[in-house]
Amino acid sequence: MKAMKKNTALWIDHKTAVLVTIEGDHTRVQHVESNAESHLKPSGGWKADGTVVAQAVANEHTADERRKHQYHTYYQKVVELLVDSTDIALFGPGEAKIELAKEIEKNKEMHKKVRAVETCERMTEKQLIAKVNAFFSEKK
């Protein structure tokens, strides 16, 4: 018996990923939160012996490194959910979809499954399901 195709598309940004998986007539939606810190301006006071600018730059660099690790963990969670998919499509408004695609590239077998990486603004769950259905029905 032939295994059923499992097509997964997702909309992703740095805060959340919405995965839509279609397997036969069954559609499943999963949400994954990144839990990463947002880009907040550091609130540091003036230091008597140094500039607040140097302190802010150092703090921002540390925050960027921490965020990078948080995003990596987030992308790993998403990749784990994509492992058994037959075909994969990535949608999103900014850099997150590209960063996720780079993470997927590290796995040669999974990389072959990526059918699209497209810029796409935020949409409702129903709109995303409709887009995913249309995308994969065109690819048959």
N, CA, C and O atoms as a MOPAC input file, in Angstrom:
PM7 MOZYME 1SCF
protein

 N      0.84500 1    -1.19300 1     0.00000 1
 C      0.00000 1     0.00000 1     0.00000 1
 C      0.88500 1     1.25000 1     0.00000 1
 O      1.86600 1     1.32200 1     0.74000 1
 N      0.53900 1     2.21300 1    -0.81800 1
 C      1.32200 1     3.43300 1    -0.94000 1
 C      1.05000 1     4.35600 1     0.25100 1
 O     -0.10000 1     4.53900 1     0.64900 1
 N      2.10300 1     4.92800 1     0.80900 1
 C      1.94700 1     5.85200 1     1.93400 1
 C      1.28000 1     7.13700 1     1.45000 1
 O      1.51900 1     7.60300 1     0.33600 1
 N      0.44200 1     7.69200 1     2.31500 1
 C     -0.26400 1     8.91900 1     1.96200 1
 C      0.69100 1    10.11600 1     2.04600 1
 O      1.52700 1    10.19400 1     2.94700 1
 N      0.55300 1    11.04600 1     1.09400 1
 C      1.38200 1    12.24800 1     1.11300 1
 C      1.00300 1    13.12000 1     2.30000 1
 O     -0.16900 1    13.26400 1     2.64800 1
 N      2.01300 1    13.68700 1     2.89700 1
 C      1.78800 1    14.60500 1     4.01100 1
 C      2.43200 1    15.93600 1     3.62200 1
 O      3.64900 1    16.10000 1     3.70700 1
 N      1.59100 1    16.88600 1     3.19300 1
 C      2.07000 1    18.19500 1     2.77300 1
 C      1.93900 1    19.16800 1     3.93000 1
 O      0.89100 1    19.25300 1     4.56900 1
 N      3.01300 1    19.90300 1     4.19300 1
 C      2.98100 1    20.87900 1     5.27900 1
 C      3.46700 1    22.22100 1     4.76500 1
 O      4.51100 1    22.31500 1     4.12100 1
 N      2.69800 1    23.25300 1     5.05800 1
 C      3.12200 1    24.62000 1     4.77000 1
 C      3.02600 1    25.37400 1     6.07900 1
 O      2.23900 1    25.02400 1     6.95900 1
 N      3.83100 1    26.40900 1     6.19600 1
 C      3.73600 1    27.17800 1     7.41600 1
 C      3.96700 1    28.64300 1     7.14600 1
 O      4.67700 1    29.04100 1     6.22200 1
 N      3.33600 1    29.42300 1     7.99400 1
 C      3.54500 1    30.86800 1     8.00400 1
 C      4.37900 1    31.12700 1     9.23600 1
 O      4.02100 1    30.68500 1    10.32900 1
 N      5.49200 1    31.83900 1     9.08300 1
 C      6.39300 1    32.03400 1    10.21400 1
 C      6.92500 1    33.45900 1    10.28500 1
 O      7.24100 1    34.07300 1     9.26600 1
 N      7.01600 1    33.96700 1    11.50100 1
 C      7.77300 1    35.18400 1    11.76300 1
 C      8.58700 1    34.91200 1    13.03000 1
 O      8.63600 1    33.77000 1    13.48800 1
 N      9.21400 1    35.91400 1    13.59300 1
 C     10.06500 1    35.67400 1    14.75400 1
 C      9.28800 1    35.41900 1    16.04100 1
 O      9.88000 1    35.04900 1    17.05400 1
 N      7.96500 1    35.61400 1    16.01600 1
 C      7.16600 1    35.37800 1    17.22400 1
 C      6.45400 1    34.02600 1    17.20800 1
 O      6.40100 1    33.33400 1    18.22400 1
 N      5.91300 1    33.65900 1    16.05700 1
 C      5.09000 1    32.44900 1    15.99600 1
 C      5.16700 1    31.76800 1    14.63500 1
 O      5.45600 1    32.39500 1    13.61600 1
 N      4.90500 1    30.48500 1    14.65100 1
 C      4.80400 1    29.71900 1    13.40700 1
 C      3.44900 1    29.02500 1    13.41900 1
 O      3.04100 1    28.46600 1    14.43800 1
 N      2.75500 1    29.05900 1    12.29300 1
 C      1.48600 1    28.35700 1    12.15000 1
 C      1.69000 1    27.31300 1    11.05200 1
 O      1.87600 1    27.64800 1     9.88200 1
 N      1.65000 1    26.04500 1    11.45500 1
 C      1.85800 1    24.93700 1    10.51200 1
 C      0.51300 1    24.36300 1    10.10100 1
 O     -0.33900 1    24.08300 1    10.94400 1
 N      0.33100 1    24.19100 1     8.80700 1
 C     -0.87400 1    23.56200 1     8.27800 1
 C     -0.42700 1    22.29400 1     7.55800 1
 O      0.30600 1    22.34400 1     6.57000 1
 N     -0.88500 1    21.16200 1     8.07400 1
 C     -0.52300 1    19.86600 1     7.49900 1
 C     -1.74700 1    19.24500 1     6.86100 1
 O     -2.80600 1    19.16100 1     7.48300 1
 N     -1.60300 1    18.80700 1     5.61500 1
 C     -2.69700 1    18.16500 1     4.88600 1
 C     -2.27400 1    16.74100 1     4.57400 1
 O     -1.26000 1    16.50500 1     3.91700 1
 N     -3.06700 1    15.80400 1     5.05600 1
 C     -2.81000 1    14.38200 1     4.82400 1
 C     -4.12600 1    13.77600 1     4.37900 1
 O     -5.01600 1    13.54300 1     5.19600 1
 N     -4.25100 1    13.51900 1     3.07000 1
 C     -5.52400 1    13.03900 1     2.53600 1
 C     -6.58600 1    14.11200 1     2.70500 1
 O     -6.41300 1    15.24100 1     2.24600 1
 N     -7.69700 1    13.75800 1     3.37000 1
 C     -8.77800 1    14.72100 1     3.61700 1
 C     -8.63500 1    15.38400 1     4.97200 1
 O     -9.48900 1    16.17700 1     5.36800 1
 N     -7.57200 1    15.07100 1     5.68500 1
 C     -7.38500 1    15.57400 1     7.04600 1
 C     -6.44100 1    16.78100 1     7.05200 1
 O     -5.33700 1    16.71700 1     6.51000 1
 N     -6.88700 1    17.88400 1     7.67200 1
 C     -6.05400 1    19.08300 1     7.80700 1
 C     -5.82900 1    19.34400 1     9.29100 1
 O     -6.77300 1    19.35500 1    10.08100 1
 N     -4.56500 1    19.55400 1     9.66000 1
 C     -4.23500 1    19.83600 1    11.05700 1
 C     -3.46200 1    21.14600 1    11.13400 1
 O     -2.59400 1    21.41600 1    10.30300 1
 N     -3.78600 1    21.95600 1    12.13900 1
 C     -3.10700 1    23.23100 1    12.34400 1
 C     -2.39700 1    23.19000 1    13.68900 1
 O     -2.98700 1    22.82000 1    14.70400 1
 N     -1.12100 1    23.57500 1    13.68300 1
 C     -0.34300 1    23.64300 1    14.91900 1
 C      0.29100 1    25.02300 1    15.03700 1
 O      0.69200 1    25.62400 1    14.04100 1
 N      0.37400 1    25.51200 1    16.26600 1
 C      1.02000 1    26.79900 1    16.53400 1
 C      2.27400 1    26.54900 1    17.37100 1
 O      2.24600 1    25.77700 1    18.32900 1
 N      3.35900 1    27.20000 1    17.00500 1
 C      4.59800 1    27.11400 1    17.77700 1
 C      5.01900 1    28.54200 1    18.09600 1
 O      5.18800 1    29.36500 1    17.19600 1
 N      5.18800 1    28.83000 1    19.38000 1
 C      5.63500 1    30.15900 1    19.80600 1
 C      7.14800 1    30.15300 1    19.94300 1
 O      7.73000 1    29.15500 1    20.36900 1
 N      7.79300 1    31.26500 1    19.58300 1
 C      9.25400 1    31.32000 1    19.66200 1
 C      9.73200 1    31.59300 1    21.08600 1
 O     10.80000 1    31.12600 1    21.48100 1
 N      8.95600 1    32.33800 1    21.84800 1
 C      9.34000 1    32.76700 1    23.19400 1
 C     10.65500 1    33.55000 1    23.20000 1
 O     11.32700 1    33.63400 1    24.22800 1
 N     11.01400 1    34.11900 1    22.05900 1
 C     12.24300 1    34.91200 1    21.97200 1
 C     11.96500 1    36.33300 1    22.45200 1
 O     10.85000 1    36.84400 1    22.34200 1
 N     12.99900 1    36.94300 1    22.98000 1
 C     12.87100 1    38.32700 1    23.44600 1
 C     12.63100 1    39.23100 1    22.24300 1
 O     13.09400 1    38.95500 1    21.13600 1
 N     11.90100 1    40.31100 1    22.48200 1
 C     11.70100 1    41.26600 1    21.38800 1
 C     12.85100 1    42.27100 1    21.40000 1
 O     13.62900 1    42.31900 1    22.35300 1
 N     12.95300 1    43.05600 1    20.36000 1
 C     14.01100 1    44.06400 1    20.25100 1
 C     13.62200 1    45.29600 1    21.06400 1
 O     13.13400 1    46.28000 1    20.50900 1
 N     13.83400 1    45.24300 1    22.35300 1
 C     13.53500 1    46.40400 1    23.18100 1
 C     14.80000 1    47.21800 1    23.36300 1
 O     15.90000 1    46.67300 1    23.44700 1
 N     14.63300 1    48.52100 1    23.42400 1
 C     15.78000 1    49.37500 1    23.67600 1
 C     16.24200 1    49.13800 1    25.11500 1
 O     15.42500 1    49.12800 1    26.03600 1
 N     17.54800 1    48.95000 1    25.30800 1
 C     18.01800 1    48.73900 1    26.67400 1
 C     17.79600 1    49.99200 1    27.50800 1
 O     17.99400 1    51.10900 1    27.03000 1
 N     17.38700 1    49.80300 1    28.74500 1
 C     17.14400 1    50.95800 1    29.60700 1
 C     18.28800 1    51.02600 1    30.60800 1
 O     18.22000 1    50.46100 1    31.69900 1
 N     19.32400 1    51.72300 1    30.21200 1
 C     20.48300 1    51.87500 1    31.10000 1
 C     20.62000 1    53.32600 1    31.49000 1
 O     20.29100 1    54.21800 1    30.70900 1
 N     21.09700 1    53.56600 1    32.68100 1
 C     21.29200 1    54.94000 1    33.13000 1
 C     22.68400 1    55.41600 1    32.77500 1
 O     23.50400 1    54.64400 1    32.28000 1
 N     22.94800 1    56.67400 1    33.02500 1
 C     24.28000 1    57.21200 1    32.77800 1
 C     25.23900 1    56.64500 1    33.79800 1
 O     24.91600 1    56.54900 1    34.98200 1
 N     26.40100 1    56.27600 1    33.34700 1
 C     27.43400 1    55.81800 1    34.27000 1
 C     28.41600 1    56.96100 1    34.46300 1
 O     28.74000 1    57.68200 1    33.52000 1
 N     28.87700 1    57.11700 1    35.67200 1
 C     29.78800 1    58.22000 1    35.98000 1
 C     31.10600 1    58.09500 1    35.20800 1
 O     31.67200 1    59.10400 1    34.78500 1
 N     31.59500 1    56.87100 1    35.02200 1
 C     32.90900 1    56.70400 1    34.41500 1
 C     32.88000 1    56.26000 1    32.95400 1
 O     33.93800 1    55.99400 1    32.38400 1
 N     31.71600 1    56.17100 1    32.33500 1
 C     31.66700 1    55.71200 1    30.94900 1
 C     30.46500 1    56.29000 1    30.23600 1
 O     29.62800 1    56.95900 1    30.84100 1
 N     30.38800 1    56.02700 1    28.95200 1
 C     29.26300 1    56.56000 1    28.19600 1
 C     28.11900 1    55.55600 1    28.20400 1
 O     28.33600 1    54.34500 1    28.21800 1
 N     26.93600 1    56.06400 1    28.19500 1
 C     25.75800 1    55.20100 1    28.13900 1
 C     25.69100 1    54.49800 1    26.78100 1
 O     25.13900 1    53.40400 1    26.67200 1
 N     26.26000 1    55.13500 1    25.73900 1
 C     26.22200 1    54.55900 1    24.40200 1
 C     27.01700 1    53.25000 1    24.35400 1
 O     26.53100 1    52.24900 1    23.82800 1
 N     28.22500 1    53.25500 1    24.89600 1
 C     29.05400 1    52.04600 1    24.90100 1
 C     28.36100 1    50.92900 1    25.67900 1
 O     28.37000 1    49.77000 1    25.26400 1
 N     27.76800 1    51.29200 1    26.79900 1
 C     27.04700 1    50.31600 1    27.61300 1
 C     25.86100 1    49.74600 1    26.83700 1
 O     25.62500 1    48.53800 1    26.86100 1
 N     25.11700 1    50.61000 1    26.15200 1
 C     23.94200 1    50.18100 1    25.38200 1
 C     24.34500 1    49.26000 1    24.23700 1
 O     23.65900 1    48.27400 1    23.96800 1
 N     25.45600 1    49.57100 1    23.55800 1
 C     25.93300 1    48.74700 1    22.45200 1
 C     26.30600 1    47.35800 1    22.96200 1
 O     25.94700 1    46.35100 1    22.35100 1
 N     27.02200 1    47.30500 1    24.07400 1
 C     27.41700 1    46.02300 1    24.66600 1
 C     26.18500 1    45.22100 1    25.07500 1
 O     26.12200 1    44.01700 1    24.83000 1
 N     25.21000 1    45.87400 1    25.69300 1
 C     23.98000 1    45.19400 1    26.10200 1
 C     23.20800 1    44.67900 1    24.89900 1
 O     22.66800 1    43.57300 1    24.93500 1
 N     23.14900 1    45.47200 1    23.83100 1
 C     22.41200 1    45.08600 1    22.63000 1
 C     23.08000 1    43.88800 1    21.95500 1
 O     22.39500 1    42.99800 1    21.45000 1
 N     24.40800 1    43.86200 1    21.94500 1
 C     25.14000 1    42.73300 1    21.35900 1
 C     24.81600 1    41.44700 1    22.12700 1
 O     24.56500 1    40.40600 1    21.52000 1
 N     24.82300 1    41.52200 1    23.44700 1
 C     24.49700 1    40.36400 1    24.27800 1
 C     23.06400 1    39.91800 1    24.01700 1
 O     22.79700 1    38.72200 1    23.90600 1
 N     22.15000 1    40.86400 1    23.91900 1
 C     20.73900 1    40.54500 1    23.64800 1
 C     20.58700 1    39.90800 1    22.26700 1
 O     19.80000 1    38.97700 1    22.09800 1
 N     21.34000 1    40.40600 1    21.27700 1
 C     21.28600 1    39.82800 1    19.92400 1
 C     21.75600 1    38.37700 1    19.94200 1
 O     21.13800 1    37.51500 1    19.31800 1
 N     22.84300 1    38.10800 1    20.65400 1
 C     23.35700 1    36.73400 1    20.75600 1
 C     22.32400 1    35.82300 1    21.41100 1
 O     22.09400 1    34.70200 1    20.95600 1
 N     21.70700 1    36.31100 1    22.47500 1
 C     20.69000 1    35.52500 1    23.18500 1
 C     19.50800 1    35.24400 1    22.26400 1
 O     18.99700 1    34.12500 1    22.22000 1
 N     19.07300 1    36.27800 1    21.52200 1
 C     17.95500 1    36.11800 1    20.58100 1
 C     18.29700 1    35.10600 1    19.49900 1
 O     17.45300 1    34.29300 1    19.12300 1
 N     19.55300 1    35.15000 1    18.98400 1
 C     19.98500 1    34.20600 1    17.96000 1
 C     19.83200 1    32.76200 1    18.45100 1
 O     19.36200 1    31.89300 1    17.71500 1
 N     20.23100 1    32.52100 1    19.68700 1
 C     20.10100 1    31.18100 1    20.26500 1
 C     18.63400 1    30.79800 1    20.44600 1
 O     18.24800 1    29.65300 1    20.21300 1
 N     17.81800 1    31.77600 1    20.86900 1
 C     16.38700 1    31.51100 1    21.04400 1
 C     15.73500 1    31.18400 1    19.70200 1
 O     14.90900 1    30.27500 1    19.62600 1
 N     16.09200 1    31.90700 1    18.64700 1
 C     15.54500 1    31.62600 1    17.31800 1
 C     15.98900 1    30.24800 1    16.83700 1
 O     15.20000 1    29.51000 1    16.24700 1
 N     17.25500 1    29.89900 1    17.08800 1
 C     17.76800 1    28.59100 1    16.67100 1
 C     16.94500 1    27.47600 1    17.32100 1
 O     16.55900 1    26.51500 1    16.65500 1
 N     16.68300 1    27.60600 1    18.61100 1
 C     15.87800 1    26.61400 1    19.33700 1
 C     14.47000 1    26.54800 1    18.74800 1
 O     13.91900 1    25.46400 1    18.55700 1
 N     13.89600 1    27.71100 1    18.46300 1
 C     12.56000 1    27.82900 1    17.85800 1
 C     12.53000 1    27.11800 1    16.49700 1
 O     11.62300 1    26.32900 1    16.23200 1
 N     13.52100 1    27.39500 1    15.63500 1
 C     13.56200 1    26.76400 1    14.31400 1
 C     13.73500 1    25.24800 1    14.43800 1
 O     13.16000 1    24.49200 1    13.65400 1
 N     14.51800 1    24.80500 1    15.41200 1
 C     14.69800 1    23.36600 1    15.61800 1
 C     13.36400 1    22.69700 1    15.96500 1
 O     13.06800 1    21.60400 1    15.48400 1
 N     12.56000 1    23.36500 1    16.80700 1
 C     11.23100 1    22.82700 1    17.16300 1
 C     10.36900 1    22.68700 1    15.91700 1
 O      9.70200 1    21.67200 1    15.72100 1
 N     10.39100 1    23.72000 1    15.07400 1
 C      9.59400 1    23.70600 1    13.84900 1
 C     10.09300 1    22.60900 1    12.90100 1
 O      9.28600 1    21.87700 1    12.32800 1
 N     11.40000 1    22.49100 1    12.73600 1
 C     11.98400 1    21.48500 1    11.84600 1
 C     11.56400 1    20.08100 1    12.29100 1
 O     11.25200 1    19.23400 1    11.45500 1
 N     11.55500 1    19.83500 1    13.60000 1
 C     11.13300 1    18.52700 1    14.11800 1
 C      9.71100 1    18.18800 1    13.67200 1
 O      9.40300 1    17.02800 1    13.39900 1
 N      8.84800 1    19.20100 1    13.59900 1
 C      7.46200 1    18.97500 1    13.17800 1
 C      7.34700 1    18.74100 1    11.66800 1
 O      6.33500 1    18.23000 1    11.19000 1
 N      8.37900 1    19.11500 1    10.93000 1
 C      8.36100 1    18.98000 1     9.46600 1
 C      9.02100 1    17.69500 1     8.96400 1
 O      8.86500 1    17.34300 1     7.79400 1
 N      9.74700 1    16.99700 1     9.81700 1
 C     10.57300 1    15.85500 1     9.42200 1
 C      9.84000 1    14.82900 1     8.56600 1
 O     10.38100 1    14.38400 1     7.55400 1
 N      8.63000 1    14.44200 1     8.94300 1
 C      7.94200 1    13.38000 1     8.19500 1
 C      7.02200 1    13.90100 1     7.08900 1
 O      6.19600 1    13.15100 1     6.56700 1
 N      7.16000 1    15.18500 1     6.72900 1
 C      6.36000 1    15.75200 1     5.63500 1
 C      6.93200 1    15.34000 1     4.28800 1
 O      8.14400 1    15.18500 1     4.13900 1
 N      6.05000 1    15.16200 1     3.30500 1
 C      6.45400 1    14.81500 1     1.94800 1
 C      6.94100 1    16.06100 1     1.21000 1
 O      7.99800 1    16.04900 1     0.58000 1
 N      6.15200 1    17.13900 1     1.29900 1
 C      6.47800 1    18.41600 1     0.66900 1
 C      6.28800 1    19.52600 1     1.68900 1
 O      5.42300 1    19.44800 1     2.56200 1
 N      7.12000 1    20.57200 1     1.56400 1
 C      7.10100 1    21.67400 1     2.52300 1
 C      7.07300 1    23.00100 1     1.77200 1
 O      7.75800 1    23.16800 1     0.76300 1
 N      6.27100 1    23.94700 1     2.27600 1
 C      6.25600 1    25.31100 1     1.73600 1
 C      6.37500 1    26.27700 1     2.91600 1
 O      5.74900 1    26.07600 1     3.95700 1
 N      7.18100 1    27.32100 1     2.74700 1
 C      7.41900 1    28.29400 1     3.81100 1
 C      6.89900 1    29.65600 1     3.37700 1
 O      7.25400 1    30.15800 1     2.31000 1
 N      6.06100 1    30.24500 1     4.20800 1
 C      5.51400 1    31.57300 1     3.93900 1
 C      5.79500 1    32.47200 1     5.13700 1
 O      5.91300 1    31.99000 1     6.26400 1
 N      5.90200 1    33.76600 1     4.89900 1
 C      6.07500 1    34.70300 1     5.99800 1
 C      6.47900 1    36.07100 1     5.49200 1
 O      6.87400 1    36.22500 1     4.33600 1
 N      6.37800 1    37.07500 1     6.36800 1
 C      6.61500 1    38.45300 1     5.95100 1
 C      8.08100 1    38.88800 1     5.94500 1
 O      8.44800 1    39.77600 1     5.17600 1
 N      8.92400 1    38.28600 1     6.78200 1
 C     10.28600 1    38.81000 1     6.93000 1
 C     11.35900 1    37.76600 1     6.81300 1
 O     11.27300 1    36.85000 1     5.99500 1
 N     12.37700 1    37.91300 1     7.64200 1
 C     13.57100 1    37.07900 1     7.58600 1
 C     13.36600 1    35.66700 1     8.13500 1
 O     14.10800 1    34.75800 1     7.76200 1
 N     12.39600 1    35.46400 1     8.99500 1
 C     12.25300 1    34.17900 1     9.69000 1
 C     12.12400 1    33.00400 1     8.72000 1
 O     12.70300 1    31.94300 1     8.95700 1
 N     11.37100 1    33.18000 1     7.62800 1
 C     11.19000 1    32.07000 1     6.67500 1
 C     12.51700 1    31.71100 1     6.01300 1
 O     12.77300 1    30.53900 1     5.73500 1
 N     13.36200 1    32.71000 1     5.75800 1
 C     14.67000 1    32.48500 1     5.13800 1
 C     15.60600 1    31.82000 1     6.13600 1
 O     16.34400 1    30.89900 1     5.78500 1
 N     15.57500 1    32.29100 1     7.38900 1
 C     16.40500 1    31.69200 1     8.43100 1
 C     15.99900 1    30.23200 1     8.65300 1
 O     16.85800 1    29.37200 1     8.84900 1
 N     14.69100 1    29.95300 1     8.62300 1
 C     14.21100 1    28.57200 1     8.77000 1
 C     14.66200 1    27.72800 1     7.57500 1
 O     15.08200 1    26.58400 1     7.74600 1
 N     14.57500 1    28.28600 1     6.37900 1
 C     15.00500 1    27.56500 1     5.17400 1
 C     16.48400 1    27.18500 1     5.28500 1
 O     16.87600 1    26.08800 1     4.88600 1
 N     17.30700 1    28.09400 1     5.83100 1
 C     18.73300 1    27.80200 1     6.02600 1
 C     18.92200 1    26.67500 1     7.03600 1
 O     19.81500 1    25.84000 1     6.88800 1
 N     18.08100 1    26.65800 1     8.05600 1
 C     18.14000 1    25.59400 1     9.06300 1
 C     17.77900 1    24.25100 1     8.41600 1
 O     18.41100 1    23.23200 1     8.69500 1
 N     16.76300 1    24.25800 1     7.55300 1
 C     16.33400 1    23.03900 1     6.85800 1
 C     17.42100 1    22.55400 1     5.90300 1
 O     17.60500 1    21.34900 1     5.73100 1
 N     18.15100 1    23.50100 1     5.27200 1
 C     19.21200 1    23.14700 1     4.32100 1
 C     20.26700 1    22.24000 1     4.93700 1
 O     20.91300 1    21.46700 1     4.23000 1
 N     20.44300 1    22.32900 1     6.25000 1
 C     21.45300 1    21.51100 1     6.94200 1
 C     21.12800 1    20.02500 1     6.84700 1
 O     22.01300 1    19.18400 1     6.99900 1
 N     19.84600 1    19.69700 1     6.59300 1
 C     19.41900 1    18.30900 1     6.43300 1
 C     19.13500 1    18.09200 1     4.94500 1
 O     18.11600 1    18.55000 1     4.42800 1
 N     20.03000 1    17.39900 1     4.27000 1
 C     19.92800 1    17.23800 1     2.80900 1
 C     18.60500 1    16.61400 1     2.35500 1
 O     18.02900 1    17.04700 1     1.35700 1
 N     18.11900 1    15.60300 1     3.08200 1
 C     16.85800 1    14.95400 1     2.70500 1
 C     15.67800 1    15.92000 1     2.84100 1
 O     14.81200 1    15.97600 1     1.96800 1
 N     15.65000 1    16.67000 1     3.92900 1
 C     14.55500 1    17.62400 1     4.12100 1
 C     14.62300 1    18.75900 1     3.12100 1
 O     13.59500 1    19.22400 1     2.62900 1
 N     15.84000 1    19.20800 1     2.81800 1
 C     16.02700 1    20.33300 1     1.90600 1
 C     15.36600 1    20.05500 1     0.55200 1
 O     14.83300 1    20.96700 1    -0.08000 1
 N     15.40300 1    18.79700 1     0.11300 1
 C     14.79600 1    18.41100 1    -1.17200 1
 C     13.27500 1    18.55400 1    -1.15300 1
 O     12.65100 1    18.64800 1    -2.21000 1
 N     12.67900 1    18.57100 1     0.03100 1
 C     11.21800 1    18.61800 1     0.16200 1
 C     10.65300 1    20.03800 1     0.07100 1
 O      9.44700 1    20.20600 1    -0.10900 1
 N     11.50100 1    21.05700 1     0.19200 1
 C     11.02900 1    22.44600 1     0.19400 1
 C     10.61700 1    22.84300 1    -1.21200 1
 O     11.43800 1    22.85200 1    -2.12900 1
 N      9.35200 1    23.16900 1    -1.37600 1
 C      8.79400 1    23.51700 1    -2.69300 1
 C      8.70600 1    25.02200 1    -2.91600 1
 O      8.65700 1    25.47800 1    -4.05900 1
 N      8.68600 1    25.80900 1    -1.81700 1
 C      8.55700 1    27.26200 1    -1.97000 1
 C      8.99300 1    27.96700 1    -0.69700 1
 O      8.83000 1    27.45300 1     0.40900 1
 N      9.55500 1    29.16400 1    -0.88400 1
 C      9.82500 1    30.09400 1     0.20700 1
 C      9.30300 1    31.42800 1    -0.30800 1
 O      9.94600 1    32.07900 1    -1.13200 1
 N      8.12200 1    31.83500 1     0.18700 1
 C      7.44300 1    33.00100 1    -0.38700 1
 C      7.13500 1    34.05700 1     0.66900 1
 O      6.80400 1    33.74400 1     1.81200 1
 N      7.25400 1    35.31600 1     0.25200 1
 C      6.86700 1    36.42400 1     1.11700 1
 C      5.35300 1    36.50400 1     1.15000 1
 O      4.68700 1    36.42100 1     0.11900 1
 N      4.82500 1    36.66600 1     2.34700 1
 C      3.37800 1    36.63000 1     2.52300 1
 C      3.04000 1    37.34800 1     3.83500 1
 O      3.61200 1    37.03600 1     4.87900 1
 N      2.12700 1    38.29100 1     3.77800 1
 C      1.72500 1    39.01200 1     4.99500 1
 C      0.92100 1    38.10000 1     5.92400 1
 O      0.47400 1    37.02200 1     5.53200 1
 N      0.75200 1    38.55700 1     7.15000 1
 C     -0.02400 1    37.79600 1     8.13500 1
 C     -1.44000 1    37.55600 1     7.61900 1
 O     -2.03100 1    38.42300 1     6.97500 1
 N     -1.97600 1    36.36900 1     7.91000 1
 C     -3.34700 1    36.06600 1     7.50200 1
 C     -4.03200 1    35.25100 1     8.58800 1
 O     -3.38400 1    34.73200 1     9.49700 1
 N     -5.33400 1    35.14900 1     8.48100 1
 C     -6.07300 1    34.35900 1     9.45900 1
 C     -5.78000 1    32.88100 1     9.21500 1
 O     -5.25100 1    32.50200 1     8.17100 1
 N     -6.13000 1    32.06400 1    10.18800 1
 C     -5.92200 1    30.62400 1    10.05100 1
 C     -6.68000 1    30.07900 1     8.83300 1
 O     -6.15000 1    29.25900 1     8.08400 1
 N     -7.92800 1    30.54400 1     8.64000 1
 C     -8.73000 1    30.08200 1     7.49600 1
 C     -8.09400 1    30.48000 1     6.17000 1
 O     -8.07400 1    29.69000 1     5.22700 1
 N     -7.57400 1    31.70400 1     6.09600 1
 C     -6.90800 1    32.16000 1     4.86900 1
 C     -5.66500 1    31.32300 1     4.59500 1
 O     -5.38300 1    30.96800 1     3.45100 1
 N     -4.92300 1    31.01200 1     5.65800 1
 C     -3.71500 1    30.20500 1     5.50100 1
 C     -4.05800 1    28.79600 1     5.02300 1
 O     -3.39200 1    28.26400 1     4.13500 1
 N     -5.08300 1    28.19600 1     5.60100 1
 C     -5.51400 1    26.84700 1     5.18200 1
 C     -5.90600 1    26.86600 1     3.70300 1
 O     -5.54400 1    25.96200 1     2.95000 1
 N     -6.64800 1    27.90300 1     3.28900 1
 C     -7.05900 1    28.01800 1     1.88000 1
 C     -5.83400 1    28.17200 1     0.97900 1
 O     -5.77000 1    27.56500 1    -0.09000 1
 N     -4.86000 1    28.98200 1     1.40600 1
 C     -3.64400 1    29.18700 1     0.61400 1
 C     -2.86700 1    27.86600 1     0.48900 1
 O     -2.38000 1    27.53000 1    -0.59100 1
 N     -2.75600 1    27.13700 1     1.57600 1
 C     -2.02100 1    25.87100 1     1.57700 1
 C     -2.71300 1    24.84800 1     0.67400 1
 O     -2.05900 1    24.16500 1    -0.11400 1
 N     -4.04600 1    24.74800 1     0.79500 1
 C     -4.80100 1    23.83600 1    -0.07300 1
 C     -4.59200 1    24.18100 1    -1.54200 1
 O     -4.35600 1    23.29600 1    -2.36400 1
 N     -4.67900 1    25.46900 1    -1.87100 1
 C     -4.50200 1    25.91200 1    -3.26200 1
 C     -3.07700 1    25.63200 1    -3.72400 1
 O     -2.86300 1    25.16500 1    -4.84300 1
 N     -2.10200 1    25.91700 1    -2.86300 1
 C     -0.69400 1    25.71200 1    -3.22400 1
 C     -0.42400 1    24.25100 1    -3.56900 1
 O      0.15500 1    23.95600 1    -4.61500 1
 N     -0.83800 1    23.34100 1    -2.70000 1
 C     -0.51700 1    21.93200 1    -2.93100 1
 C     -1.40000 1    21.29200 1    -4.00600 1
 O     -0.98700 1    20.31400 1    -4.62800 1
 N     -2.61700 1    21.82800 1    -4.24000 1
 C     -3.43500 1    21.25400 1    -5.31200 1
 C     -2.85900 1    21.62800 1    -6.67800 1
 O     -3.00400 1    20.87600 1    -7.64200 1
 N     -2.19900 1    22.79800 1    -6.76200 1
 C     -1.53000 1    23.21400 1    -8.00800 1
 C     -0.29500 1    22.36200 1    -8.27700 1
 O      0.08600 1    22.17200 1    -9.43200 1
 N      0.32700 1    21.85000 1    -7.23100 1
 C      1.60500 1    21.11700 1    -7.35500 1
 C      1.41300 1    19.63700 1    -7.68900 1
 O      2.39300 1    18.92100 1    -7.89500 1
 N      0.16300 1    19.17200 1    -7.74400 1
 C     -0.08900 1    17.73300 1    -8.00000 1
 C      0.32700 1    17.32700 1    -9.39700 1
 O      0.18400 1    16.16200 1    -9.77000 1

